[in-house]
């Protein structure tokens, strides 16, 4: 079943999947010929691209977020039901959206790009967030995609004004005796006054409840959110934090990001803009977001730096990999794909590397940084707070593995990069996606490439 779920994800992401090639004893590349062809699904070409995909781990049903449409597919990629999400009359300059108050901007038929697709298993519903009306979400019943709710009457219902499909990432934190939480991370496209870059929201049992998507905590001074200071845009006018992947593990929620910063090259008196890949960590129960820490991550092989994060996936080590890494078989391992360098976000180089990180080692680095900062050493060292080089404050307290911060020394940055272990490189066909799982004690990874190849 696990192998099938993995394959479903890949077959839906592209219309025609090309297999990797193998090298024959004579050195010629030979195409693999599976006993049966891959099953494919092609939507209406007029509707544009597929944006997101989730698989119901209980039934195997596939939910596909596209432009103006949500599909529910069977395990053999037959359409079971569809739900139309657009187009509709809108203008991205309308804020609040015209469904709340009249907008003086001209309205035109606008596509609804699916920006986030999550399964809420506890309430048997799909959370489908789109680009219309500054990013509102629909809650759809899993069985038939019937609309259970579409919150739009409060400011916090608008998640992001960015119209790109990869601009929002969500992680659900589930509880047995209370409402779940939804951690939302999003690019803000120069509108920090409207959109927090990370926040935690209420997932109410009732899809039409007034508090759906409200901040977990919000008063005059503190809220369950992180906002990029407007001063940051005076240093880097196009600053934004791009979220590549998110997950929860233990007491924490994590997001893997790509963000610009200004550096001074060796021997130069002027600064240049580069992109740095960073892991962001928050405590699940931290309603004031005092636990926000980010740490740079990257990879190096044979003197070549791979710093532009393309994709990531959390898996377990498995017994065989665990032995070589000196960890337990159930320890969390991050499989990551980086492209070469760190200067080009939109036009990444084709040279890429598959690297692994032991999550516990990243957490150990974060704990060391927290301990040193609470000894009063250094500054908060956060790139997007550089306009305010705030010194760390000293406090006498014990910081263990689950420390969740105080209303001081936050948000906090780690200056030294955590390097991953490179396990595979590709120079010609850039790797763009990855999933992994454990099979018979082995850790297996599937990698997708720019040209549509699948590597196992």
N, C-alpha and C positions, 0 to 999 in steps of 0.2 A: 504493500500500500504506500509506503513512504517513497519508494522509487516512482510509483505511478504519479503521486502528487507532484514530485519534482518535474517529471516529464510534462505533466499538464501545464505547469507554469511556462515552460519553454515553448511548447507548441502553440500556445495562444498569443505569445508576444510577437511572433512574426508570422506572416502569411505563408511563406515557404521556407522551411528550415533546412539549411544545408548542413550536412554532417562533416565533422572533421575528417581529415584523411590520415591514413597510416602509411608508414614507409615500408616498402617491400625489401627483401634481402638484397635486391639489385639497386636499391636506393631510389626507385621510382615511387611516386606517391600513388597509392591505390585508394579509390573511394570505398567506404564501407557500404555493404549492401545488407540492410537489415532484412529479417525474414518477412516482416510486414512493414508497409510504409507508415510514416507518422500520420496521425489524424490531424487535419488542419481545419480551421474555421476562418472564414473571410467575411467581414461585415460589409455593409454598404459603403462603397468607396466614396460616395458623395458626402458621407458623414465625417470623414476625416479619420484621424488616428485613434487607435486604442491607447488609453492612458495608464490604467491601473488594472490589476487583477488580484483577486483573493480566492482561495479555495476553502470551502467549508470542510473542516477536518473530520466532521461526523458523517457527512453524506457524500463527499466528493464533488458536490455541485460547485460550479465555477461561476464567479461573478466578475463581469468585465465592465470596467468604466471606460466609456468612449466619449467622443464629442457628441453632445446632445442626446446621449442614450446610455442606459444601463442594460446589460444583457445578463440573463441567467442561463447557463449552459449545463447540459448533462455531462456525465463523465466521458462520453464519446463525442463531446463538442456539438451536440444538437441544441438548437435554441429552444428553451422551455418557455421563457417569457421575456418581454422587454418592457422598459419604462422610459418614456421620453422625458428629457430634462431641458430641452431647448430646441431651437433658438427662441429668444424673446426680446422685446423692446428694452434697451438698456443703453447706458453710457458710462464708461469707467470713471468719468469725472463727477458722477452723481454720488455725493456722500452727505448725509445718509442716503441709501438707495431710494429711488422714486417710489418704491412700494411703501415707504414710511412717510416721506414728505415730498412735495412737488419739487422737481428739478428743472432748472432753467436751461440745461444743456439739451441739444437735440438728441432725440432717441432714435436708434436704428436697430434693425434686427441683428441680434448678437448671439454668436454661438456660446454654448455652455461647455467649457472644457472641464472634464472631471479631474479634480486636483487631489482628492483623497477618497479611498474606499476601504472601509474597515468593517469587520463582522463583530457585532456585539452579541456574543453567544448567550449571555445571561438573559437578555430580553428578546432573543431570536429576531434581530433586525440588522439591517445594513445601513451604515452611515456613509452617505454619498455626498461629498462636498464639491461644489463647482465654482466656476469663475464668474457667473452672473451675480449682479447686485453686491459687489464687494465680497463675494465668497460666502454664500450661505449654504447650509447643508439640508439635505432631505434624510428622513429616517424611513426606510422602506422595510416592509415585512419580508423576511427571507423566503417564505413559501411562494408568494405570488407577486412580490415587488409592489404591493399596495402601499400608498403613501400614508404612513402613520402620523407624521408631523413634519413641519417645515418652519422652524423658528426664525423669525425675521424682524420682530418688533422692538428689539433692544440692541444697543450698540455692540454688546459682546457677541451677538449672533453673526457678525461679519468678521470672518476669520482672516481674510487676506485679499488685497486688491490685485495681486499678481495674477496674470492670466495664463501662466505656464503650468503645464501638468506636473512638473517636478518641484513645485514651490512649497508644498505643505506636507508635513509628516506627522502622523498621530500614533500615540501609544495608549492603549486602554489598560488601566490598573483596576483589577476586579476585586470585589469584597463579597463575603458571604452574607454579611448582616447589615449592609448599608449600600447606598448608591455608589456606582463605580465612578472613577475619574477618567477624564480624557486629557492627556498631555498633548498639546498642539504646538508644533514648531513650524515657523513659516518665514519666508522672505517677506520684507515689508515694502520694498520698492520705493524707498525714500519717504515713506509715510509713517514714521515712528509714533507720531501723535495719534494715529488712528489704530495701529495694530501693534500689539506686543510681539516680540520675536519668539518667545516661549511663554506659554501659560498653561495652567491646569484648570479644567472646566468640569462642571457637574454633568454626569450622565444620569438623568432622572429615569425612574422606572416608567413614568408616564411620558410618552413621546411628545405630548402637547403641553406639558407642564411649563409654567411660567419660568421656572429656574433652569430649564434645559440650556446647557452651554454657558451658564453663568459662572464667573470665576469662583473657585472653591472658597476663597476668602478675599474680601475687598472692603477696606475702609478708607478713610481720608488720606492715610499715610502709607499703608502697606497693602499689597495685593499679591495674589498668586500669579505673578507674571514677571518677566524681564523685558524692559524696553530699552532700545538703543538710544543713547543720549543724542539729542539733535546736534550738539557740538561736534560729534564724530563726523558728521557730513561736511563740516568745514575743513577737516583734514583729508578725508577721502570722500569726494562728492558722490561717487557711485557705491558707497559702502553698503553691503548687505551680508547677511549670514544665510548661506544656502545649505539646506538640510538634505543629506544623502540617505540616511538610514536612522532608524530608531528602534529601541527595544527596552524591555525591563529585565532586571536580574537582581535577585536578592532584595535588598531594601531600596534599590536605586532605579531610576529611569535614565537612559543614555540616548544621546543623539550624536551622530557623526556628521560633521559639518565641513564646509569649505568657505573661507572668508578672506577678504583682501586685507592687507596691511602694508604699511610703508616701511622699508628697510634701507639701510645704508650699505651698499655693496663695499667689499674691502677696497680701500684705497680711494674711495669716491667721497666727495663732500656733499653730493646731492642724494636724495632718497628716490627710490623707485617702488612702484606698486607690484607686489607679488601676491600669490594666493597661498594660504596655509591651511592644511587639513587639521581639524581639531576634534577631539572627543569632548562632549559636554556631559556632565553628570549632575543629577539632582536627586535628593531623597524623595521617595514616594509620599511621605507624610509631611513634608516641609511646605506648609501653606504660605509662608512668607518668602520662599525662594532664597533663604539665607545660605543654602547648601550649594549654590551654583558654583561649579568649578569647571574650567576647561583646560585641556592639555593637548599640545601639538603632537601629531602622530605622522609617521612617514616610514620610508623604507629605503634601503641602499643595497646595491649589489655590484661588486667589482668597480667601486668608485662612482657608480651612476646613481644619482638621487631620483627617487620616485616619490613625489610629494603631492600630486593632484589626485585626490580621492575620487574614484569613479563609482564604486559600489561596495557594499559590505553585507555580511550575513553572519548571524550568531549561531554557533553549533556547539556540540560537546566534543571533547578531545578524543574519546574512544581509547581503548586500552593500549593500542600500539603507538599512536601518536603521543599519548600521555607519557609513556615510558621515555621517549626520546626528548620530551620537553621537561621532564621532571615534575609533572603535575598528576592529579588524579584523573581517571577516565571520565568523570562527570563534571570536570572543570569546564567553564565556559571559554570557548575559543572564538575570536573574531577573525573571519576570513575577509580580507579586503583586497580590492583592486585599485592600484595607483597607476597613473600615467607619469611619464618622465617629466622632471622639472617642476616648477611652480609658478611660471609666469603667465600661462595661457589657460584661462578657465573655459572659454567657449570653443577654442580650437586646440584641444589637447593633442599632444604628439602621439604617434602610433606606438611608440615604445611603452610597454606597460609591464607591471609586475603583480603577481599574486602573492600576498604576504599574510602571515598569521600573527595575531597578538594573543597572549594569555591575559584574559580580563583581570585576573587577580594581580598581575604585575603592574597593570595600569593603575589599579586601585591602590597598590602599595606606593606608587609614585605620588599619587594624589595625597595619600595620608602623610607622607614625608613633607610635602609642600605645606599642608595645613599645619603640621606641627611646627615647622620653621616660621610660618607667618604668625602663629599665635605666640611665638617667642619674641615677636617684634622684629623679625629679620626681613629686610627687603620691602618691596612695594606690592600692591595688589597685582601688578603686571598683567593687565588685561588690555589687549591691543586696542579695542574700541573704547577704552577709558583712558587712553594715553594723554588726552588733553588735561586730565587730572591725575597726576602721578601720586596716588594716595599711598602713604606708608602703612605697613602692617602695624597693628596695635598688639601689645603684649597682654596676655591673660593667663592666669595660672589655672589650667584645667587639663584633664586627661583626654586625649583625642585617640579614639579607637577606630576600628574598621568601619563602624556605622555612625560616625560623628556627622551630625546634620547641620552644623553651623550655628552662629549666633547673629545678632543684629550688628555685627562688626566684621571686618575682614571679608566682606562679600560685596559683589561677586569677585571671585578669585581666579587668577590665571597661573598656570604652571609654565615656566619659561623654557625648561629643557625638554627636548623632543623625546618621546618614547618611540623607539625603532622596532618595527616588526621584523619577523623572520621571513626573508624571501624564499619561496619554494618553487616558483616558476616564473619565467619571463617570456614575453612575446614582443618581437621587434617590428613586425610588419602589419599585424592585424590586431588593433588595439582591443584589449579585453574591456568589456563594458558592464558586465553583470556577473553575479556569482551566487550560488546556493551550495549548501553542504549538509551532510548528515553522516551518521555512523552506521556502518553495515558490517556485521561480523567482526567487530572490534577495529575495523579500519575506518579512517575518516576519509570520506569521498567528497570531492568538490566538482560541481558542474560550472563551467565558465562560458558565458556567451561573448561573442566578439562583434566588432563593428560591422563586419561583412555578413553576419548571420551564421557563423560557424558555432558549433557546440563542442566544447572540449570537456572530456571526463578525466 
